[in-house]
């Protein structure tokens, strides 16, 4: 059973930055893809960014050039650096891990609130 724990959320003014962390209970080398999702009230969960075991990244159009996903295999941690935050980035952010066997695990989420 994989455990994922997100941290780093909070309240920030528009234009500010936050860095989210997702700590995994086992080596990231056993995980194929790590993803960050977000869900705003009344909206569907959307994929924000993902990173493969080989370091290939993918971003939603709405966050390109503002967010950066990265992974530190030594710390079993994935990060989401969020810059130039906008009120529309306000959401609960969730970390997800897909193993090589195709099983998905989820964290409990961390809240990000951007004030205008």
N, C-alpha and C positions, 0 to 999 in steps of 0.2 A: 504494500500500500504506500503510494507516494503521498507525501504531505508537502503542501506549498503554503508559505506564509508571506503575505504581502505586508509592506510597511512603507511609510513615507508620504502618505496622503495628508491633506490638511486644507486650510483656508489660505488663499493667496489672492492678491489683487491682479487684475488683468495686466498682462505684460510681464508678469513674474514667472518664476521657474520652480519646479519641484522635481525631485528624483524619487521614483518609486523603486522599491526592491522586492524581489520575489526569491525567498530562500527555499531551496528544495531539500528534502530529507535524504536524498541520495545523489550520487554523482550525475552531473548533467550529461556525462558521456553515455549514460543509459537512456537518455531522452533524445528523441528525434527532433522535435520542434517545441520551442517554447513560445507562447503567445501571450499578448496582453489584449484583453477585451475591456470594453466599458459599457455601462448601461445607465442611461439617464432615466429619471422618473417618467413613466408613460411611454418609453421608447424601447425598441428591441435592442438586445445586446449586439454590439458591433465589434468587429475585429479592428484593433488599433494598429498593432504591429506584431511581427513574428520574426524569429531567428532560428535557423536550422543549426544542426550540430556542426556543420561546416562553416557557419558564420554568415550565411546568406540571409539578407534581411528583406522585409517587405512591409510597406506602410499603407495605411488608408490615405486616400488623397487629402482628406481634411487635416492630416497632421504632418504630411511630408514637409521637410525643411524646418520643422519645429520640434519634432520628437525624434529621439534616437534610442534604439534598443541595442543592448549589448549584453554579453554574458561573461562571467568570470568562472571558468570551470574549477579553478582551485578553491573557490568559495562556494561552489554549487549555487550560485546566485545569478539572477538575470535582473537587469536594470531597465528602467524606462526614464530617460532624461527628457523632461518636458519644458520647453522654453516658449516664450511669447504666448503664454496661456491666455485663452479667451473664455468669456463666460460660457460659451457653448461647449467647452471642454468639461464642464461640471458633470460629474457622473461617479458612479462606483466603478472602480477599476479592478479587474480580476486577472489573475495569472493562471495560465493553463499549460499543462505539459502533456505532450503526446509521446508515448513510449514507442519503441521500435516495433512492438507488437500491435500498435494501433489503439491502445487504451489511453483514454483522456482522464486527467486529474485536474481538479480545480482548487484554487484557494478560496478563502472566504471574502476576499475583497478589501479594498481600502478606499475611503471616500475622498474625492478631490472636489473642492468647491472654489470656483473662481468668481470673485466679486468684480463688478464693473465700476 
